[in-house]
């Protein structure tokens, strides 16, 4: 008996399974090492006398030690800022950006895979579906729950992977349009073709964007084919129990995601005592940094799904379906982190604990990293559909081997 699978599909299945057995992970690299830099902080010449007079209220002391305190404080602030910058740079240099870049890419590709075809409706001419869903990496919810998550946490770089999707999908059954002769490998009358399109941004969902403290834009385009490998069977006639057969699905999908959010930079405070020459007095020089950074992710990916599905319809009103397969992914994700936050520079009178502001300087931080999605992952899905005349309501859940989950809800009209 000759196979009804087309040759191109058999090649993808046999070679694709090799990638499923040996999945490739994320390729990630920093192409702009994180650099944390302070602007110069210094006490202007001639101001040391006024500073000491303000702190201690002693004119004689201020006149005698003013010039020396300028030099002492400037040297101290320079040493502390150098130490702080080195510590923050060393901390950030140990962060692993692979989890975040991978989570972003994988959430996006899984969300885009939520509505490639109509799994549950045996339509004769067309199926028009509209649905919405979201793909979430398992670490994302914990990250958002911990409001302090960011560069400042001991856990390192935040692991965030979330991607929304709203799709309009149109499917055409070729059996109703053409009557070509079957070949040895494929019967075109068993084929349905689908096209999908998505374009949305955080401007369309201001409440959600504000609650999650992020901005995003998302575009998705897909072209798919659904081939009936095993034909449907009426197990019990009159619509009591109908098996939908086995479908083979494949195609290509393009996804573009831009995401921006704020994260915490490492907090740091340095304090050093500074003696006042010619007296028993001393000052405490202190610098403090606690800033926010803007994190932006720019992702582009292509996905080729290869999957099989089956469905059962009972009493016409309810359909359930399930399936699984392999996703082959390629693309890139670029992450950039930029911070430009103030640094508080003060001196403290150790006796009275009074604080005097010296300057509000700035510290900047810039980092960039590049990665790509997991090359291959195995995905499974299941869903249920309530059937009304013409209108169908469905819900679907998906998960894959990248620890990513997706939920989809939608409606379709089929004829």
C-alpha positions as CSV (number, residue, x, y, z in Angstrom):
1,X,0.0,0.0,0.0
2,X,1.5,3.3,-1.1
3,X,1.8,6.1,1.5
4,X,-0.6,9.0,1.2
5,X,1.9,11.4,2.6
6,X,3.5,13.8,0.1
7,X,7.3,13.3,-0.3
8,X,8.1,16.8,1.1
9,X,6.3,16.0,4.3
10,X,8.0,12.6,4.7
11,X,11.4,14.3,4.3
12,X,10.6,16.9,7.0
13,X,9.3,14.2,9.4
14,X,12.2,11.8,9.0
15,X,14.9,14.5,9.2
16,X,13.0,16.6,11.7
17,X,12.8,13.8,14.2
18,X,16.6,13.8,14.4
19,X,16.5,17.3,15.6
20,X,13.8,16.3,18.2
21,X,16.1,13.6,19.5
22,X,19.0,16.0,19.8
23,X,17.5,19.4,20.5
24,X,19.8,22.4,20.2
25,X,19.7,25.1,22.9
26,X,20.0,28.9,22.7
27,X,23.0,30.5,21.2
28,X,23.7,33.7,23.2
29,X,26.5,36.2,23.4
30,X,27.1,39.7,24.7
31,X,28.3,41.9,21.9
32,X,28.5,45.0,24.2
33,X,29.8,44.2,27.6
34,X,28.0,45.9,30.5
35,X,29.8,49.1,31.5
36,X,28.8,51.1,34.6
37,X,30.3,54.5,34.6
38,X,30.1,57.5,37.1
39,X,30.2,61.1,36.0
40,X,33.1,62.9,37.6
41,X,32.3,64.1,41.2
42,X,34.4,66.8,42.7
43,X,34.3,69.7,45.2
44,X,35.1,72.9,43.4
45,X,38.2,74.8,44.5
46,X,37.6,77.4,47.2
47,X,34.4,75.8,48.5
48,X,36.0,73.6,51.3
49,X,36.0,76.5,53.8
50,X,32.3,77.2,53.3
51,X,31.6,73.5,53.6
52,X,33.3,73.0,56.9
53,X,31.7,76.2,58.3
54,X,28.3,74.8,57.3
55,X,29.0,71.5,59.0
56,X,30.8,72.5,62.2
57,X,30.0,76.3,62.5
58,X,33.6,77.0,63.4
59,X,35.2,79.7,61.4
60,X,38.7,79.1,62.7
61,X,38.5,75.4,61.8
62,X,37.0,76.1,58.4
63,X,39.7,78.6,57.5
64,X,42.5,76.3,58.6
65,X,41.3,73.0,57.0
66,X,39.3,74.2,54.0
67,X,41.9,73.7,51.2
68,X,43.0,70.3,52.6
69,X,39.4,69.0,53.0
70,X,38.8,69.6,49.3
71,X,41.6,67.4,48.3
72,X,40.7,64.7,50.8
73,X,37.1,64.5,49.9
74,X,37.8,64.5,46.1
75,X,40.2,61.7,46.5
76,X,37.8,59.8,48.7
77,X,34.8,60.2,46.3
78,X,36.9,59.2,43.4
79,X,38.1,56.0,45.1
80,X,34.6,55.1,46.3
81,X,33.0,55.6,42.9
82,X,35.7,53.5,41.3
83,X,35.1,50.7,43.8
84,X,31.3,50.9,43.3
85,X,31.6,50.8,39.5
86,X,33.9,47.9,39.6
87,X,31.6,45.9,42.0
88,X,28.5,46.5,39.8
89,X,30.3,45.7,36.6
90,X,31.7,42.5,38.1
91,X,28.2,41.5,39.3
92,X,26.6,42.1,36.0
93,X,29.4,40.3,34.1
94,X,28.4,37.1,35.8
95,X,24.8,37.3,34.7
96,X,23.5,34.7,32.2
97,X,21.3,36.3,29.6
98,X,20.4,33.0,27.9
99,X,17.3,32.2,30.0
100,X,15.6,35.6,29.2
101,X,16.5,35.6,25.5
102,X,15.4,32.0,25.2
103,X,12.2,32.5,27.2
104,X,11.2,35.5,25.1
105,X,11.7,33.6,21.9
106,X,10.1,30.5,23.0
107,X,7.0,32.2,24.5
108,X,6.6,34.1,21.2
109,X,6.9,31.0,19.0
110,X,4.5,29.0,21.2
111,X,1.9,31.8,21.2
112,X,2.1,32.0,17.4
113,X,1.5,28.2,17.2
114,X,-1.8,28.5,19.1
115,X,-4.0,28.9,16.0
116,X,-2.4,27.5,12.9
117,X,-5.4,25.5,11.6
118,X,-9.0,24.4,12.5
119,X,-8.4,21.2,14.5
120,X,-12.0,20.4,15.3
121,X,-14.4,21.4,12.5
122,X,-15.1,19.1,9.4
123,X,-15.9,22.1,7.2
124,X,-16.7,21.7,3.5
125,X,-15.8,25.2,2.1
126,X,-14.2,27.5,4.6
127,X,-13.4,28.2,8.2
128,X,-12.9,31.7,9.6
129,X,-11.4,31.9,13.1
130,X,-10.5,34.7,15.5
131,X,-8.7,33.9,18.7
132,X,-6.5,35.4,21.4
133,X,-4.0,33.8,23.7
134,X,-0.7,34.2,25.5
135,X,2.5,32.2,25.8
136,X,4.3,32.3,29.2
137,X,7.5,30.8,30.4
138,X,7.1,29.2,33.8
139,X,9.6,31.6,35.4
140,X,7.8,34.7,34.3
141,X,5.0,34.7,36.9
142,X,7.5,34.4,39.7
143,X,9.5,37.3,38.3
144,X,6.5,39.6,38.1
145,X,5.3,38.5,41.6
146,X,8.7,39.6,43.0
147,X,8.6,43.4,42.4
148,X,12.3,43.7,43.2
149,X,13.4,41.4,40.4
150,X,16.1,42.9,38.3
151,X,19.8,43.4,38.0
152,X,19.9,44.1,41.7
153,X,18.7,40.7,42.9
154,X,21.1,37.9,44.0
155,X,19.2,35.6,41.6
156,X,20.9,37.5,38.7
157,X,19.2,38.6,35.5
158,X,15.3,38.3,35.5
159,X,13.9,35.4,33.6
160,X,11.0,36.8,31.7
161,X,9.2,35.2,28.7
162,X,5.7,36.4,27.8
163,X,4.1,37.0,24.4
164,X,0.5,37.7,23.5
165,X,-1.2,36.7,20.3
166,X,-4.5,37.7,18.6
167,X,-5.0,36.0,15.2
168,X,-7.4,36.0,12.4
169,X,-7.2,32.7,10.5
170,X,-8.9,31.8,7.2
171,X,-9.0,28.2,6.0
172,X,-10.1,26.9,2.5
173,X,-11.0,23.3,1.8
174,X,-9.5,22.5,-1.7
175,X,-12.0,19.6,-2.1
176,X,-14.8,22.1,-2.7
177,X,-12.8,24.1,-5.2
178,X,-10.9,21.7,-7.4
179,X,-11.3,18.1,-8.4
180,X,-7.7,17.1,-9.4
181,X,-6.7,13.5,-9.9
182,X,-4.8,12.0,-6.9
183,X,-1.2,11.0,-7.5
184,X,0.7,8.1,-5.9
185,X,1.6,10.3,-2.9
186,X,-1.0,13.0,-2.4
187,X,-4.7,13.6,-3.0
188,X,-5.2,17.4,-3.2
189,X,-8.9,17.0,-2.3
190,X,-7.7,16.0,1.2
191,X,-5.8,19.3,1.7
192,X,-7.0,22.5,3.4
193,X,-4.8,25.7,3.2
194,X,-4.8,28.4,5.9
195,X,-3.4,31.9,6.2
196,X,-3.2,33.9,9.4
197,X,-2.3,37.5,10.3
198,X,-1.7,39.3,13.6
199,X,-0.7,42.9,14.5
200,X,-1.1,44.4,17.9
201,X,0.7,46.6,20.5
202,X,0.5,47.7,24.1
203,X,-1.3,50.8,22.9
204,X,-4.3,48.6,22.2
205,X,-4.2,47.1,25.8
206,X,-3.2,50.0,28.0
207,X,-4.6,48.5,31.2
208,X,-2.7,45.2,30.7
209,X,0.5,47.0,29.7
210,X,0.3,49.3,32.8
211,X,-0.4,46.4,35.2
212,X,2.6,44.4,33.8
213,X,4.9,47.6,33.5
214,X,5.8,46.9,29.9
215,X,5.3,48.0,26.3
216,X,5.2,45.7,23.3
217,X,4.5,45.4,19.6
218,X,3.8,42.1,18.0
219,X,3.3,40.9,14.4
220,X,2.7,37.4,13.1
221,X,2.1,36.0,9.7
222,X,1.5,32.3,8.8
223,X,0.8,30.0,5.9
224,X,-0.2,26.4,6.7
225,X,-1.4,23.2,5.1
226,X,-3.6,20.5,6.7
227,X,-3.6,17.1,5.0
228,X,-6.1,14.4,5.9
229,X,-3.8,11.4,6.3
230,X,-6.6,9.1,7.6
231,X,-10.1,9.9,6.6
232,X,-12.9,10.6,9.2
233,X,-15.3,7.8,10.3
234,X,-18.8,8.0,11.7
235,X,-18.4,5.6,14.6
236,X,-22.1,6.0,15.6
237,X,-24.3,7.5,12.9
238,X,-26.5,10.5,13.0
239,X,-23.8,12.7,14.6
240,X,-23.8,10.7,17.8
241,X,-20.1,9.9,17.6
242,X,-17.8,11.1,14.8
243,X,-14.0,10.5,14.6
244,X,-12.2,13.2,12.7
245,X,-9.4,11.0,11.4
246,X,-5.7,12.0,11.5
247,X,-4.4,15.3,10.1
248,X,-0.8,16.2,9.3
249,X,-0.1,19.9,9.5
250,X,2.9,22.0,8.5
251,X,3.7,25.4,7.1
252,X,5.7,28.4,8.0
253,X,5.3,31.2,10.5
254,X,7.0,34.6,11.0
255,X,7.0,36.4,14.3
256,X,8.3,39.9,15.2
257,X,8.2,41.0,18.9
258,X,9.5,44.2,20.5
259,X,9.2,44.4,24.3
260,X,10.3,47.1,26.7
261,X,10.2,47.2,30.5
262,X,11.9,48.7,33.5
263,X,14.2,46.6,35.8
264,X,16.1,47.4,38.9
265,X,19.9,48.1,38.8
266,X,22.1,46.9,41.7
267,X,21.8,49.1,44.7
268,X,25.0,50.3,46.3
269,X,26.1,52.6,49.1
270,X,29.7,53.5,50.0
271,X,30.8,55.5,53.1
272,X,34.3,56.4,54.3
273,X,35.4,58.6,57.2
274,X,37.6,61.6,56.3
275,X,39.7,63.3,58.9
276,X,39.7,67.1,59.2
277,X,43.3,68.1,59.3
278,X,44.4,70.0,62.4
279,X,41.5,69.0,64.5
280,X,39.8,66.1,66.3
281,X,36.8,66.3,63.9
282,X,36.0,64.1,61.0
283,X,33.4,63.8,58.2
284,X,31.8,60.8,56.6
285,X,31.8,60.8,52.8
286,X,29.0,58.8,51.2
287,X,27.7,58.0,47.7
288,X,24.5,56.0,47.1
289,X,23.1,54.6,43.9
290,X,19.7,53.0,43.3
291,X,18.6,53.2,39.7
292,X,16.2,51.8,37.1
293,X,17.2,50.5,33.8
294,X,15.3,50.2,30.5
295,X,15.4,46.7,29.1
296,X,14.3,46.3,25.4
297,X,14.1,43.0,23.5
298,X,13.8,42.9,19.7
299,X,12.9,39.4,18.4
300,X,12.4,38.0,14.9
301,X,11.8,34.3,14.3
302,X,10.6,31.8,11.7
303,X,8.9,28.6,12.8
304,X,8.1,25.4,10.8
305,X,5.7,23.2,12.6
306,X,5.3,19.6,11.9
307,X,2.4,18.1,13.8
308,X,-0.4,15.5,13.8
309,X,-3.8,15.9,15.3
310,X,-7.1,14.0,15.8
311,X,-10.5,14.9,17.0
312,X,-13.8,13.4,18.2
313,X,-17.2,15.0,17.9
314,X,-20.1,13.7,20.0
315,X,-23.8,14.6,19.7
316,X,-22.7,17.3,17.3
317,X,-22.5,19.8,20.2
318,X,-19.1,19.0,21.6
319,X,-15.7,18.4,19.9
320,X,-12.4,17.5,21.6
321,X,-9.1,17.3,19.9
322,X,-5.4,16.7,20.7
323,X,-2.1,16.5,18.9
324,X,1.6,17.0,19.0
325,X,4.6,17.5,16.9
326,X,7.9,19.3,16.3
327,X,8.6,23.0,15.9
328,X,11.8,24.0,14.0
329,X,12.8,27.6,14.9
330,X,15.3,30.0,13.6
331,X,15.8,33.7,14.1
332,X,17.4,36.2,16.4
333,X,16.7,38.1,19.6
334,X,18.6,41.2,20.7
335,X,18.5,42.5,24.2
336,X,19.6,46.0,25.2
337,X,19.8,47.5,28.7
338,X,20.4,51.2,29.3
339,X,20.4,53.2,32.5
340,X,21.1,56.8,33.3
341,X,20.3,57.4,36.9
342,X,21.4,60.0,39.6
343,X,23.9,59.3,42.3
344,X,23.5,60.9,45.7
345,X,26.8,62.4,47.0
346,X,26.7,63.6,50.6
347,X,28.8,64.2,53.7
348,X,27.6,63.4,57.2
349,X,28.6,64.9,60.5
350,X,29.3,61.8,62.7
351,X,28.3,63.6,65.9
352,X,25.0,65.1,64.9
353,X,24.2,62.7,62.0
354,X,23.2,65.8,59.9
355,X,23.6,65.2,56.1
356,X,24.8,67.7,53.6
357,X,24.3,67.3,49.9
358,X,27.5,67.8,47.8
359,X,26.3,67.0,44.3
360,X,23.8,64.9,42.4
361,X,25.9,63.4,39.7
362,X,24.9,60.6,37.3
363,X,25.9,57.0,36.6
364,X,25.2,55.3,33.2
365,X,25.0,51.7,32.2
366,X,24.9,50.1,28.7
367,X,24.7,46.5,27.8
368,X,23.7,44.5,24.7
369,X,23.3,40.8,24.1
370,X,22.2,38.7,21.2
371,X,20.6,35.2,21.0
372,X,18.3,32.9,19.1
373,X,15.3,30.7,19.9
374,X,15.7,27.1,20.8
375,X,16.2,25.4,17.4
376,X,13.7,22.6,18.0
377,X,11.2,21.7,20.6
378,X,8.4,19.1,21.0
379,X,4.9,20.5,21.5
380,X,1.6,19.0,22.5
381,X,-1.8,20.5,22.7
382,X,-5.4,19.8,23.5
383,X,-8.7,21.6,23.2
384,X,-12.4,21.6,23.3
385,X,-15.0,23.2,21.0
386,X,-18.7,23.8,21.6
387,X,-20.6,23.6,18.3
388,X,-23.5,25.8,17.5
389,X,-25.0,26.1,14.0
390,X,-22.4,28.1,12.1
391,X,-20.7,29.5,15.2
392,X,-18.1,27.5,17.2
393,X,-16.4,28.4,20.5
394,X,-13.1,26.8,21.4
395,X,-10.5,26.8,24.1
396,X,-7.0,25.3,23.7
397,X,-3.9,24.7,25.9
398,X,-0.4,24.0,24.6
399,X,3.0,23.2,26.2
400,X,6.4,22.3,24.9
401,X,9.8,21.1,26.0
402,X,11.1,24.6,26.7
403,X,8.9,24.9,29.9
404,X,6.5,27.3,28.1
405,X,2.7,27.2,28.4
406,X,0.1,28.8,26.2
407,X,-3.7,29.2,26.5
408,X,-5.9,30.2,23.6
409,X,-9.6,31.2,23.4
410,X,-11.6,31.9,20.2
411,X,-14.5,31.6,18.0
412,X,-15.0,30.5,14.4
413,X,-17.5,30.3,11.6
414,X,-17.4,27.3,9.3
415,X,-19.4,26.2,6.4
